[in-house]
Amino acid sequence: MPPHTDDTDIMSTAHASAAGLRGVALYRAHLSELVRLALPTMVQRGGVLTMSVVDTMMVGNYSAQELAYQAIGYVPFSFMLLFLLGGIMGQLVVTSNAFGAGDDTACGAAWRRGVPYAAALGLLGFVFCLFGGPVLALTGQTAELAREGGRVSMVLGLAMPFVLITVAGGYFLEGIKRPLPGMVLMIAANLLNILANWLLVFGIGPFPEMGAVGSAVATAIVWTFQALIITLYIWHLRDRQRFGVRARVAAGWRAFWRGGARQRELGYAAGASMGTENAAFSIMQLMAGTMGALALGSYTIAFNVFAVSFMAAVGISTATAVRVGFYYGQRDRHQMEVAGWIGLGFNLAVMTVLGGLLMVVGEPIASIYGDNGELIVLAAGLIGFIGLVLPFDTAQTVVAGGLRGMGETWVPTGFHVISYFLIMLPLAWLFGLHWERGPQGLLEAFLIASLFSAAVISLRFRVLARRGGAGGLANPE
């Protein structure tokens, strides 16, 4: 099939060249298409962390002690979740490549492979979360924190398969450049999450007062809702026949599994990369836990604010991966490279503004999480420092998305191991624990690692883009 064209953007190289798009006009067209795709995706990704913020705010206002249980209980869940989310990211890349090449039925096939694979990975994550308490105990947490955090982890594990099924559906829609349904669903999910937290954390009406565990139950309810709705939406797409959404599995499960080899290979690399990064941050949170409840609470609040801001960059990264992947599917080296650099430039502009804002409003943000004056002061300073880190750490995320879009696999993973395990964690121990700089020292180590990661990943993108992507498959013209 011929590659797709679209009158609203520059999705076909031939059409772009015929229109004479060069220089400023070319970059403006790329930016316009990036923003069109990125904004709904940013809202959708931001909505994931907005739910987490609501959880933290509700529990924080209920009890500072319960907030500590929640914070430590999220460590096993978050560790496995980001690793497994990376594991299904290959679906996004395969879908965008196929859509760019005009092979619509391959997009539907990627989703049909992705859903059962996501469910299976989610069950593995659930089993891991069942042992959250013993895992936390092994990390040196107090018996009370390990026990109560383990209860939170067990309940959160119930949500794991549904989170991954929801993301698999979102990747399909984003890969075919239809991110709006995922955005609408996430807005509805956030409203449901507020209600469920209010009822189950504080015990409103006939509902039991459950604290941190109640917030975890709300999380499981909300993700089950999302998985059901997005799956039904895709199943009933108006043009489902075009994409082969309901096509039967051909030639048995063995052929079905072999057909997803590339999808899984990309996912293994992305999962290892995300899992490595998240493992490092989980260790950082455990370090904060050894500094005392106040240090852990302030670090958790600051990192929660960072994570919400970071989700906007994940949206930009996803849009960049889709656009680079689209042009990789079209075998257009030049447009592929421009799409990647436009994504990076747009992200730096957005995150610089957002980071500056965090430096100014750290204290009002910290006040939302409770009324402990000492906690607010410490968290406010950390939030201001997060504003400095934000542009650099998100830069490497966006460029890594571009690398995935052009078929890169294991090199970004290697960079993440170096940045976060060989640079950040030793420095975090040195600054935060040995030099007793507390949670501020942890974030200083984070900044240094982010600077290194952004530099080396950007250099890799430049080199690989000029080769025409992984394997040099793109048209040299």
C-alpha positions in Angstrom: 0.0 0.0 0.0 1.2 3.6 -0.6 2.1 5.7 2.4 -0.6 7.8 4.0 -1.1 11.5 3.1 -3.0 14.1 5.2 -4.0 17.5 4.0 -3.7 18.9 7.5 0.1 18.3 7.9 3.2 17.2 6.0 2.8 13.5 6.5 4.0 12.5 3.0 7.5 13.4 1.9 6.5 13.6 -1.7 3.7 15.9 -1.0 5.9 18.0 1.3 8.5 18.4 -1.4 6.0 19.2 -4.0 4.6 21.9 -1.9 8.1 23.4 -1.6 8.2 23.2 2.2 11.6 24.4 3.2 13.2 26.4 5.9 10.9 28.3 8.2 7.8 26.9 6.5 9.0 23.3 7.0 9.7 23.8 10.7 6.4 25.6 11.2 4.5 22.7 9.6 6.4 20.2 11.8 5.7 22.2 14.9 2.0 22.5 14.1 1.6 18.8 13.6 3.6 18.0 16.8 1.4 20.3 18.9 -1.7 18.8 17.4 -0.6 15.3 18.5 1.2 16.3 21.7 -1.4 18.4 23.4 -4.0 15.6 23.9 -1.2 13.2 24.7 0.2 15.6 27.3 -3.2 15.9 28.9 -3.6 12.1 28.9 -0.2 11.5 30.4 -0.5 14.3 32.8 -3.8 12.9 33.9 -2.1 9.7 35.1 0.0 11.7 37.5 -2.8 14.0 38.4 -4.5 10.9 39.8 -1.4 10.2 41.8 -1.4 13.8 43.1 -5.0 13.5 44.1 -4.2 10.3 45.9 -1.3 12.0 47.7 -3.3 15.1 48.6 -6.2 13.1 49.9 -4.1 10.8 52.0 -1.8 13.6 53.1 -4.8 15.6 54.4 -6.1 12.5 56.1 -2.9 11.6 58.0 0.8 12.2 57.7 1.5 8.7 58.9 -0.8 7.2 56.2 1.0 9.4 53.6 4.3 7.6 54.6 2.6 4.2 54.2 1.3 5.3 50.8 4.6 6.7 49.6 6.6 3.6 50.5 3.8 1.3 49.3 4.0 2.8 45.8 7.7 1.8 45.5 7.2 -1.9 44.5 4.2 -1.0 42.3 5.9 1.8 40.5 9.1 -0.2 40.0 7.3 -3.0 38.2 4.8 -0.7 36.4 7.3 1.4 34.6 9.3 -1.6 33.6 6.2 -3.3 32.2 5.0 -0.1 30.5 8.2 0.0 28.6 7.7 -3.7 27.7 4.6 -2.8 25.6 6.0 0.4 24.1 7.0 -1.6 21.0 3.4 -1.5 20.0 3.4 2.2 19.7 6.5 2.1 17.4 5.3 -0.7 15.3 1.9 1.0 14.9 3.3 4.3 13.8 5.8 2.7 11.4 3.0 0.7 9.8 0.7 3.7 9.6 3.4 5.7 7.9 3.9 2.9 5.4 0.2 2.7 4.7 -0.2 -0.8 6.2 -3.4 -0.2 8.2 -4.1 -3.8 9.0 -0.7 -4.1 10.6 -1.8 -1.4 13.1 -4.8 -3.5 14.2 -2.6 -6.6 14.4 -0.2 -4.8 16.7 -3.2 -3.9 19.0 -4.5 -7.5 18.9 -1.1 -8.8 20.0 -0.6 -6.0 22.5 -3.7 -6.6 24.6 -3.1 -10.2 25.7 0.6 -9.4 26.1 -0.2 -6.5 28.3 -2.6 -8.5 30.4 0.0 -11.3 30.9 2.6 -8.8 31.9 0.1 -7.1 34.3 -0.5 -10.5 36.0 3.3 -10.8 36.6 3.3 -7.3 38.1 0.4 -8.2 40.3 2.2 -11.3 41.7 5.3 -9.1 42.4 3.1 -6.6 44.3 1.7 -9.4 46.5 5.2 -9.6 48.0 5.5 -5.8 48.5 5.8 -6.1 52.2 8.7 -8.5 52.3 10.5 -6.6 49.5 10.2 -3.4 51.5 11.5 -5.1 54.6 14.6 -6.2 52.7 15.3 -2.6 51.8 15.8 -1.6 55.5 12.4 0.0 56.1 11.0 -0.2 59.6 8.7 -3.1 60.4 5.7 -0.8 60.5 6.4 0.9 57.2 7.1 -2.5 55.5 3.9 -4.0 56.8 1.5 -1.1 56.0 3.3 -0.2 52.8 3.0 -3.9 51.8 -0.8 -3.7 52.2 -1.0 -0.7 49.9 1.3 -2.5 47.4 -0.9 -5.6 47.3 -4.1 -3.6 46.5 -2.3 -1.5 43.9 -1.2 -4.7 42.2 -4.8 -5.4 41.4 -4.7 -2.4 39.0 -1.6 -3.6 37.1 -3.2 -5.6 34.3 -5.8 -2.9 33.7 -3.2 -0.1 33.5 -1.3 -2.0 30.8 -4.5 -2.9 28.8 -5.5 0.8 28.9 -2.0 1.9 27.7 -2.1 -0.7 24.9 -5.3 0.8 23.7 -3.9 4.3 24.0 -0.8 3.3 22.0 -2.9 2.0 19.2 -4.9 5.2 19.0 -1.8 7.4 19.3 0.0 5.4 16.6 -2.8 6.1 14.1 -2.8 9.8 15.2 -6.1 9.7 17.1 -5.1 10.8 20.6 -8.3 12.6 21.6 -10.3 9.6 22.8 -7.6 8.7 25.3 -7.6 12.3 26.5 -11.3 12.4 27.1 -11.2 9.0 28.9 -8.5 10.2 31.2 -10.4 13.4 32.1 -13.4 11.2 33.1 -11.1 8.8 35.0 -9.7 11.7 37.0 -13.2 12.8 38.1 -14.0 9.2 39.1 -10.7 9.1 41.0 -11.5 12.2 43.1 -14.9 10.8 44.1 -13.5 7.3 44.9 -10.7 8.7 47.0 -13.0 11.0 48.9 -15.3 8.1 49.7 -12.7 5.5 50.6 -10.0 7.4 52.2 -12.2 9.4 54.7 -15.0 6.9 54.9 -18.0 9.0 53.6 -21.5 7.6 54.2 -21.7 3.8 54.1 -18.0 3.5 52.8 -15.3 2.4 55.3 -12.6 4.7 56.4 -9.5 3.1 54.8 -6.8 5.7 54.6 -3.9 4.8 52.2 -5.4 1.4 51.4 -8.7 3.1 50.4 -6.8 5.3 47.9 -5.2 2.2 46.5 -8.7 0.6 46.1 -9.8 3.8 44.2 -6.8 3.4 41.9 -7.8 -0.2 41.0 -11.4 0.8 40.4 -10.4 3.7 38.1 -8.0 1.7 35.9 -10.5 -1.2 35.5 -13.0 1.4 34.3 -10.5 2.8 31.8 -9.4 -0.6 30.4 -13.0 -1.6 29.8 -14.0 1.7 28.1 -11.0 2.0 25.8 -11.2 -1.7 24.7 -14.9 -1.3 23.8 -14.1 1.9 22.0 -11.5 0.4 19.7 -13.6 -2.8 19.2 -16.4 -0.6 17.9 -14.4 1.9 15.8 -16.2 3.1 12.8 -13.3 2.1 10.5 -12.5 -1.1 12.5 -12.5 -3.1 9.3 -9.8 -0.9 7.7 -7.5 -1.5 10.6 -8.4 -5.2 11.0 -9.4 -4.6 14.7 -11.6 -7.8 14.7 -9.5 -9.9 12.4 -9.0 -13.5 13.6 -5.6 -14.8 14.8 -4.2 -16.4 11.7 -2.3 -19.7 11.6 -2.5 -20.4 15.3 -0.9 -18.8 18.4 2.6 -19.9 17.5 2.5 -17.7 14.3 0.8 -15.0 16.4 3.7 -15.0 18.8 6.3 -15.0 16.1 4.5 -12.1 14.3 5.0 -9.9 17.4 8.8 -10.5 17.7 9.8 -7.0 16.6 7.1 -5.5 18.8 8.5 -7.4 21.8 12.1 -6.7 21.0 11.4 -2.9 21.0 9.4 -3.4 24.2 12.2 -5.4 26.0 14.7 -2.5 25.3 12.2 0.2 26.3 11.1 -1.8 29.4 14.7 -2.3 30.5 15.4 1.4 30.0 12.3 2.6 31.9 12.8 -0.1 34.5 16.4 0.9 35.1 15.5 4.5 35.5 12.6 3.7 37.8 14.7 1.3 39.9 17.2 4.0 40.4 14.5 6.5 41.6 13.0 3.8 43.8 16.3 3.4 45.5 16.5 7.1 45.9 13.1 7.1 47.6 14.3 4.3 49.9 17.4 6.5 50.7 15.0 9.3 51.6 13.1 6.8 53.8 16.2 6.1 55.9 16.5 9.9 56.5 13.2 10.0 58.5 9.5 10.6 58.0 9.9 14.4 57.3 12.7 13.9 54.7 10.7 11.1 53.0 7.5 13.2 53.0 9.2 16.3 51.6 11.0 14.3 48.9 7.8 12.4 48.0 5.9 15.7 47.6 8.7 17.3 45.5 9.1 14.2 43.3 5.3 14.0 42.9 5.3 17.6 41.6 8.2 16.6 39.3 6.4 13.5 38.1 3.3 15.5 37.1 5.4 18.0 35.1 7.3 15.1 33.6 4.2 13.6 32.2 3.8 16.6 29.9 7.2 15.7 28.6 6.1 12.1 28.2 3.3 13.3 26.0 5.7 15.3 23.9 8.0 12.3 23.8 5.2 10.0 22.6 4.2 12.5 19.9 7.8 12.8 18.8 8.1 9.0 18.7 5.0 8.7 16.6 6.1 11.4 14.2 9.7 10.1 13.8 8.2 6.6 13.5 5.8 7.7 10.8 8.6 9.1 8.7 10.8 6.1 9.4 7.9 4.0 7.9 7.9 6.4 4.9 11.7 6.0 4.5 12.3 9.8 4.8 15.5 10.5 6.6 15.3 14.3 6.5 11.7 14.6 7.8 12.5 12.1 10.4 15.4 14.1 11.7 13.5 17.4 11.7 10.6 15.8 13.6 13.0 14.7 16.3 14.7 18.1 16.7 11.4 19.9 16.7 10.2 17.7 19.5 13.3 18.5 21.5 13.0 22.2 20.9 9.3 22.3 21.8 9.9 20.4 25.0 12.8 22.6 26.1 10.6 25.7 25.6 7.7 24.3 27.6 9.8 22.8 30.4 11.9 25.9 30.9 8.8 28.0 31.4 7.3 25.3 33.7 10.5 24.9 35.6 10.7 28.7 36.2 7.2 28.6 37.5 8.0 25.9 40.0 10.8 27.9 41.4 8.4 30.8 42.2 5.4 28.9 43.5 7.0 26.0 45.5 5.5 27.0 48.8 1.9 27.3 47.7 2.2 24.0 45.9 3.7 22.3 49.0 0.8 23.7 51.2 -1.7 21.7 49.2 -0.2 18.5 50.6 -1.0 19.3 54.2 -0.6 21.8 57.0 2.7 20.7 58.7 4.8 23.9 58.6 8.2 22.1 58.7 7.2 19.8 55.9 5.9 22.7 53.8 9.2 24.6 54.1 11.4 21.7 53.3 9.2 20.5 50.4 9.0 24.1 48.9 12.8 24.3 48.6 12.9 20.9 46.9 10.2 21.9 44.5 12.2 25.0 43.5 15.2 22.8 42.8 13.1 20.4 40.7 12.3 23.4 38.4 16.0 23.5 37.6 16.2 19.8 36.8 13.1 19.6 34.7 14.3 20.8 31.3 17.3 18.6 31.3 15.8 15.3 32.4 12.8 15.7 30.1 15.1 16.5 27.2 16.6 13.0 27.3 13.1 11.5 27.5 12.0 13.2 24.3 15.1 12.4 22.3 14.9 8.8 23.5 11.3 8.7 22.1 12.7 9.8 18.8 15.3 7.0 18.9 12.6 4.5 19.6 10.6 5.8 16.7 13.4 5.2 14.3 13.9 1.6 15.5 16.6 2.0 18.1 16.6 -0.6 20.8 19.4 -1.1 23.3 21.7 1.9 23.1 19.3 4.3 25.1 19.1 1.5 27.8 22.9 1.5 28.1 22.9 5.3 28.5 20.3 5.1 31.2 22.3 2.5 33.1 25.3 4.7 33.0 23.4 7.9 33.9 21.2 6.7 36.7 23.0 3.7 38.2 26.7 4.6 37.7 26.4 8.3 38.1 23.2 9.3 40.0 23.0 6.6 42.7 26.7 6.9 43.9 26.4 10.7 43.9 23.0 10.5 45.8 24.7 8.4 48.5 27.6 10.8 48.6 25.6 14.0 48.7 22.5 12.8 50.5 23.8 10.3 53.1 27.5 10.6 53.5 27.7 14.4 53.3 24.3 14.6 55.1 22.7 17.0 52.6 19.4 15.1 52.9 16.8 15.1 50.2 18.4 18.2 48.6 21.6 16.1 48.0 19.5 13.4 46.2 18.1 16.0 43.8 21.6 17.4 43.2 22.7 14.0 42.0 19.6 13.8 39.8 20.6 17.0 38.1 24.1 15.9 37.3 22.8 12.5 35.9 20.2 14.3 33.8 22.8 16.6 32.2 24.9 13.7 31.2 22.0 11.6 29.8 20.6 14.5 27.8 24.0 15.2 26.2 24.8 11.6 25.2 21.3 10.7 24.0 21.1 13.8 21.8 24.4 13.0 20.2 23.2 9.4 19.5 20.1 10.8 17.9 22.1 13.0 15.6 24.4 10.2 14.5 21.5 7.7 14.0 19.2 10.1 12.2 21.9 10.9 9.6 22.3 7.2 9.0 18.6 6.9 8.3 17.6 5.2 11.5 18.3 1.7 12.8 19.6 -0.3 9.8 19.9 2.9 7.7 16.5 2.1 6.1 15.4 5.6 5.2 15.7 7.3 1.9 19.0 9.3 1.8 17.3 12.1 -0.1 
